[in-house]
Amino acid sequence: MKKQTFLVIAALSTALASSAAFADTELTVYTAVEAVDLERYAQTFNTDHPDIKINWVRDSTGVMTAKLLAEKDNPQADVVWGVAATSLLLLKGEGMLEPYAPAGVEKLDPKFVDKAAPPSWVGMDAYVAALCFNTVEAEKLGLAAPKSWKDLTKPEYKGHVVMPNPASSGTGFLDVSAWLQMFGEEGAWSFMDALHENISSYTHSGSKPCKMAGAGETVIGVSFEFPGAKAKQAGAPIDIIFPEEGSGWEAEATAIIAGTPNLEAAKTLVDWSISQKANEMYNVGYAVVAMPGVAKQVEHLPADVASHMIENDFEWAANNRNAILEKWQSRYNSKSEPKS
């Protein structure tokens, strides 16, 4: 587990120690929620449920998914809160999730709810693929802003594009699975072959390419809208571009791990995770949330983020994930950054 994971857990433990000192139940919760948001989520939940102490374990989506699968025969988590829906579908296929219809689930947009009855997972919000384009560095190099995914294969962008590795980043996987759905098998791999020529590195974090663009370390970061808005808020000279073909997206979702000895507390957390209060909390950073009518426009993002989202087949993406990643790694992994 990465050093930053332990730091996040330590900080959360300190922040919540006083309010959780008399907690009746402890839950171990695995999450891939951005570290910048996790403490706020924890404190907001704890305000409403001081009787439940949460022990957090955080890492990137790919790492968290692999950890959960490795623990299949000896689960360590009670709940997964804020991991990609496609990852939870993998766990569902392995019989690792406890089906549960949380109170108020009928109020959610159906695309944020598992199709089974009762559902094995419920969504929180969507993160939507976007390009972070550094206008200052681009001007120095005489580069125009891309308008489409296909534009990223133009020779003038060679060495100026960074994107996440789909094996370790949920953002990277949503990109690849979306291209396969949009362009078809042959067209998508041909596109990725051409894109690979222009990639300088594949990161192990979905937000890192945008942060790199914001810092002037690359011109174009293939990322998602949330870190773009954060970077602009901090003064980074970037434009957030939604490619004209449409954007892949992923639902951050919540599920109960089958066999948890703390089932009632786990259900309480999942009930709360889809409440209006929780959705309003997610909307601080995410423009699209699971409960219709709740989301307000996020600063530095357009009002129509949802209109850029493709029709995304989560079941297809989950069922084909291993084959997609195996093929991707065999073709492109040579440019992945070293793992820390």
C-alpha positions as CSV (number, residue, x, y, z in Angstrom):
1,M,0.0,0.0,0.0
2,K,1.2,3.5,-0.9
3,K,2.7,5.8,1.7
4,Q,0.0,8.4,1.0
5,T,-2.7,5.9,1.9
6,F,-1.3,5.5,5.4
7,L,-1.0,9.3,5.7
8,V,-4.7,9.7,4.7
9,I,-5.8,7.1,7.2
10,A,-3.7,8.7,10.0
11,A,-5.1,12.2,9.3
12,L,-8.6,10.9,9.3
13,S,-8.1,9.0,12.5
14,T,-6.8,12.1,14.2
15,A,-9.6,14.3,12.8
16,L,-12.3,11.9,13.9
17,A,-10.8,10.5,17.1
18,S,-12.8,12.7,19.5
19,S,-16.2,12.2,17.8
20,A,-15.7,8.5,17.3
21,A,-14.3,7.8,20.8
22,F,-17.6,6.4,22.0
23,A,-18.6,4.6,18.7
24,D,-20.6,1.5,19.2
25,T,-19.6,-0.2,15.9
26,E,-16.5,-0.1,13.7
27,L,-16.5,-0.5,9.9
28,T,-13.6,-1.1,7.7
29,V,-14.3,0.8,4.4
30,Y,-12.3,0.5,1.3
31,T,-12.4,3.5,-1.0
32,A,-10.8,5.1,-4.1
33,V,-12.3,8.5,-3.4
34,E,-9.9,11.4,-4.1
35,A,-7.9,12.1,-1.0
36,V,-8.8,15.7,-1.1
37,D,-12.5,14.8,-0.5
38,L,-12.2,11.8,1.8
39,E,-11.8,13.7,5.1
40,R,-14.8,15.8,4.3
41,Y,-16.9,12.7,3.4
42,A,-15.8,11.0,6.7
43,Q,-16.7,14.0,8.9
44,T,-20.0,14.6,7.2
45,F,-21.1,11.0,7.8
46,N,-19.7,11.0,11.3
47,T,-21.8,14.1,12.2
48,D,-25.0,12.1,11.4
49,H,-23.7,8.7,12.8
50,P,-21.2,9.2,15.6
51,D,-22.0,5.7,16.8
52,I,-20.2,4.2,13.7
53,K,-16.5,4.5,13.5
54,I,-15.0,4.1,10.1
55,N,-11.5,2.7,9.5
56,W,-10.5,3.9,6.0
57,V,-8.3,2.2,3.5
58,R,-7.7,4.2,0.4
59,D,-5.8,3.6,-2.9
60,S,-6.4,4.0,-6.6
61,T,-9.2,2.1,-8.3
62,G,-7.0,-0.6,-9.9
63,V,-5.1,-1.2,-6.7
64,M,-8.2,-1.3,-4.6
65,T,-9.9,-3.7,-7.0
66,A,-6.9,-6.1,-7.0
67,K,-6.8,-5.9,-3.2
68,L,-10.4,-6.8,-2.8
69,L,-10.1,-9.7,-5.2
70,A,-7.0,-11.0,-3.5
71,E,-9.0,-11.0,-0.2
72,K,-11.9,-12.9,-1.6
73,D,-11.5,-15.9,0.7
74,N,-10.7,-13.7,3.7
75,P,-12.5,-10.4,3.4
76,Q,-11.1,-7.5,5.4
77,A,-13.6,-4.8,4.3
78,D,-17.1,-4.4,5.5
79,V,-18.1,-1.8,2.8
80,V,-16.7,-0.4,-0.4
81,W,-17.6,3.3,-0.7
82,G,-16.4,5.2,-3.7
83,V,-15.0,2.5,-6.1
84,A,-15.8,2.2,-9.8
85,A,-19.0,0.4,-10.6
86,T,-17.2,-1.8,-13.1
87,S,-14.9,-2.9,-10.3
88,L,-17.9,-3.7,-8.1
89,L,-19.4,-5.7,-11.0
90,L,-16.3,-7.9,-11.0
91,L,-16.8,-8.5,-7.2
92,K,-20.4,-9.2,-7.8
93,G,-19.4,-11.9,-10.4
94,E,-17.2,-13.5,-7.7
95,G,-20.1,-13.6,-5.2
96,M,-18.4,-11.1,-3.0
97,L,-21.2,-8.5,-2.6
98,E,-24.3,-8.5,-0.3
99,P,-27.4,-7.5,-2.3
100,Y,-29.2,-4.7,-0.6
101,A,-31.8,-2.1,-1.7
102,P,-31.0,1.0,0.4
103,A,-33.8,3.3,1.7
104,G,-34.6,5.8,-1.1
105,V,-32.9,3.9,-3.9
106,E,-36.0,4.5,-6.1
107,K,-35.0,8.2,-6.1
108,L,-31.8,7.6,-8.0
109,D,-31.2,7.8,-11.7
110,P,-31.5,4.1,-12.8
111,K,-28.1,4.2,-14.6
112,F,-26.5,4.6,-11.1
113,V,-28.1,1.4,-9.8
114,D,-27.2,-2.2,-10.4
115,K,-29.8,-3.9,-12.6
116,A,-30.3,-6.8,-10.2
117,A,-33.2,-6.8,-7.7
118,P,-32.1,-6.2,-5.0
119,P,-29.1,-4.3,-6.3
120,S,-25.5,-5.3,-5.4
121,W,-24.2,-1.8,-5.8
122,V,-25.6,1.8,-5.9
123,G,-23.9,4.8,-7.4
124,M,-22.9,8.1,-5.9
125,D,-21.7,10.3,-8.7
126,A,-20.0,10.2,-12.1
127,Y,-16.5,11.2,-13.2
128,V,-16.4,12.1,-16.8
129,A,-13.4,11.9,-19.2
130,A,-12.0,15.3,-20.1
131,L,-8.7,16.8,-21.4
132,C,-6.8,19.3,-19.4
133,F,-5.0,21.6,-21.9
134,N,-2.3,24.0,-20.7
135,T,-2.8,27.1,-22.7
136,V,0.5,28.8,-21.8
137,E,2.7,25.8,-22.7
138,A,0.7,25.2,-25.9
139,E,1.2,28.8,-27.0
140,K,5.0,28.5,-26.5
141,L,4.9,25.4,-28.8
142,G,2.5,26.8,-31.3
143,L,-0.1,24.1,-30.5
144,A,-3.8,24.5,-31.1
145,A,-6.3,23.0,-28.6
146,P,-7.6,19.5,-29.6
147,K,-11.3,19.3,-30.2
148,S,-11.7,15.5,-30.4
149,W,-10.1,12.2,-29.3
150,K,-8.8,11.7,-32.8
151,D,-7.0,15.0,-32.7
152,L,-4.7,13.6,-30.1
153,T,-3.1,11.4,-32.7
154,K,-1.9,14.4,-34.8
155,P,1.9,14.5,-35.1
156,E,2.3,17.9,-33.6
157,Y,1.2,16.5,-30.2
158,K,4.0,13.9,-30.1
159,G,5.5,13.8,-26.6
160,H,2.9,16.2,-25.2
161,V,0.2,13.9,-24.1
162,V,-0.1,12.0,-20.7
163,M,-2.9,9.6,-19.8
164,P,-3.6,7.1,-17.0
165,N,-2.7,3.4,-17.2
166,P,-6.0,1.5,-17.3
167,A,-4.7,-1.4,-15.3
168,S,-4.1,0.9,-12.2
169,S,-6.5,3.7,-12.8
170,G,-10.2,3.6,-13.1
171,T,-10.0,6.7,-15.3
172,G,-7.7,5.0,-17.7
173,F,-10.0,2.0,-17.9
174,L,-13.1,4.1,-18.6
175,D,-11.2,5.8,-21.4
176,V,-10.2,2.6,-23.1
177,S,-13.6,0.9,-22.6
178,A,-15.3,4.0,-23.9
179,W,-13.1,4.1,-27.1
180,L,-13.9,0.4,-27.7
181,Q,-17.6,1.2,-27.4
182,M,-17.4,4.3,-29.5
183,F,-15.0,3.3,-32.3
184,G,-15.4,-0.5,-32.4
185,E,-12.8,-3.1,-31.7
186,E,-10.6,-2.5,-34.8
187,G,-11.1,1.3,-34.8
188,A,-10.3,1.7,-31.1
189,W,-7.1,-0.3,-31.2
190,S,-5.9,1.5,-34.3
191,F,-6.7,4.8,-32.5
192,M,-4.8,3.7,-29.4
193,D,-1.8,2.6,-31.5
194,A,-1.6,6.1,-33.0
195,L,-2.2,7.8,-29.6
196,H,0.6,5.7,-28.1
197,E,3.1,7.4,-30.5
198,N,2.3,10.7,-28.9
199,I,2.1,9.6,-25.3
200,S,5.0,10.6,-23.1
201,S,3.9,8.5,-20.1
202,Y,1.1,6.5,-18.6
203,T,0.5,7.4,-15.0
204,H,-1.0,5.3,-12.2
205,S,-3.4,7.9,-11.1
206,G,-6.4,9.3,-13.0
207,S,-6.0,12.8,-11.7
208,K,-2.2,13.0,-12.2
209,P,-2.3,13.9,-15.9
210,C,-4.4,16.9,-15.2
211,K,-2.2,18.0,-12.4
212,M,0.8,17.6,-14.7
213,A,-0.9,19.8,-17.3
214,G,-1.8,22.4,-14.6
215,A,1.9,22.5,-13.5
216,G,3.2,22.8,-17.1
217,E,4.8,19.3,-17.1
218,T,2.8,18.4,-20.1
219,V,0.5,20.2,-22.5
220,I,-2.4,17.7,-22.6
221,G,-3.5,15.5,-19.7
222,V,-6.1,12.9,-20.4
223,S,-8.1,12.9,-17.1
224,F,-11.6,13.7,-15.8
225,E,-13.4,16.9,-15.1
226,F,-13.0,17.0,-11.3
227,P,-9.2,17.6,-11.1
228,G,-9.6,20.0,-14.0
229,A,-12.0,22.2,-12.0
230,K,-9.7,22.0,-8.9
231,A,-6.6,23.0,-11.0
232,K,-8.4,26.0,-12.5
233,Q,-9.6,27.0,-9.1
234,A,-6.0,27.0,-7.9
235,G,-5.0,29.3,-10.9
236,A,-3.6,26.7,-13.3
237,P,-3.7,28.0,-17.0
238,I,-5.7,25.1,-18.4
239,D,-8.8,24.7,-20.4
240,I,-11.1,21.7,-19.7
241,I,-12.1,20.1,-23.0
242,F,-14.8,17.5,-23.5
243,P,-14.0,15.8,-26.9
244,E,-16.6,16.1,-29.5
245,E,-17.1,12.3,-30.0
246,G,-18.3,12.1,-26.4
247,S,-16.8,11.2,-23.0
248,G,-16.5,7.9,-21.3
249,W,-17.5,8.0,-17.7
250,E,-17.6,5.8,-14.6
251,A,-19.9,5.8,-11.6
252,E,-18.3,5.9,-8.1
253,A,-20.4,3.4,-6.3
254,T,-21.0,1.7,-2.9
255,A,-21.5,-1.9,-1.9
256,I,-21.6,-4.2,1.1
257,I,-19.1,-7.0,1.3
258,A,-20.8,-10.4,1.7
259,G,-20.3,-12.0,5.1
260,T,-19.6,-8.8,7.0
261,P,-20.2,-9.3,10.8
262,N,-21.4,-5.6,10.9
263,L,-24.3,-5.9,8.5
264,E,-26.7,-3.4,10.1
265,A,-24.0,-0.7,10.4
266,A,-23.0,-1.4,6.8
267,K,-26.6,-0.9,5.7
268,T,-26.8,2.3,7.6
269,L,-23.7,3.6,5.8
270,V,-25.1,2.6,2.4
271,D,-28.5,4.2,3.2
272,W,-26.7,7.4,4.0
273,S,-24.5,7.2,1.0
274,I,-27.4,7.7,-1.4
275,S,-29.2,10.3,0.7
276,Q,-29.9,13.8,-0.6
277,K,-27.4,15.2,1.9
278,A,-24.7,12.8,0.6
279,N,-25.5,13.7,-3.0
280,E,-25.2,17.4,-2.2
281,M,-21.8,16.6,-0.6
282,Y,-20.6,14.8,-3.8
283,N,-21.8,17.8,-5.9
284,V,-19.2,20.0,-4.2
285,G,-16.7,18.5,-6.7
286,Y,-18.7,16.4,-9.1
287,A,-21.0,17.9,-11.6
288,V,-23.1,14.8,-12.1
289,V,-24.6,12.9,-9.1
290,A,-26.9,9.9,-8.7
291,M,-30.0,11.8,-7.4
292,P,-31.7,13.8,-10.1
293,G,-32.4,17.5,-9.4
294,V,-29.7,17.8,-6.8
295,A,-26.6,18.8,-8.8
296,K,-25.8,22.5,-9.1
297,Q,-23.2,23.7,-11.6
298,V,-19.6,23.3,-10.4
299,E,-17.3,26.3,-10.7
300,H,-15.1,26.1,-13.8
301,L,-17.2,23.4,-15.4
302,P,-20.0,23.8,-18.0
303,A,-23.6,23.3,-17.0
304,D,-24.1,20.5,-19.5
305,V,-21.4,18.0,-18.3
306,A,-24.0,15.2,-18.4
307,S,-24.7,15.8,-22.1
308,H,-21.1,14.7,-23.0
309,M,-21.5,11.3,-21.3
310,I,-21.7,8.3,-23.7
311,E,-24.2,5.4,-23.3
312,N,-21.9,3.4,-21.2
313,D,-22.3,-0.4,-20.9
314,F,-20.9,-1.2,-17.4
315,E,-21.7,-4.9,-17.7
316,W,-19.8,-5.2,-21.0
317,A,-16.9,-3.3,-19.6
318,A,-16.7,-5.4,-16.5
319,N,-17.1,-8.7,-18.3
320,N,-14.3,-7.8,-20.8
321,R,-12.0,-6.0,-18.4
322,N,-9.3,-8.7,-18.0
323,A,-9.1,-9.2,-21.8
324,I,-8.9,-5.5,-22.5
325,L,-6.2,-4.9,-19.9
326,E,-4.1,-7.8,-21.0
327,K,-4.2,-6.6,-24.6
328,W,-3.5,-3.0,-23.6
329,Q,-0.5,-3.9,-21.4
330,S,1.0,-6.1,-24.1
331,R,0.9,-3.2,-26.6
332,Y,1.6,-0.1,-24.5
333,N,2.9,-0.8,-21.0
334,S,6.4,0.2,-22.0
335,K,5.6,3.8,-21.4
336,S,4.1,3.4,-18.0
337,E,5.7,5.3,-15.2
338,P,7.4,3.3,-12.5
339,K,5.2,2.2,-9.6
340,S,6.1,3.9,-6.4
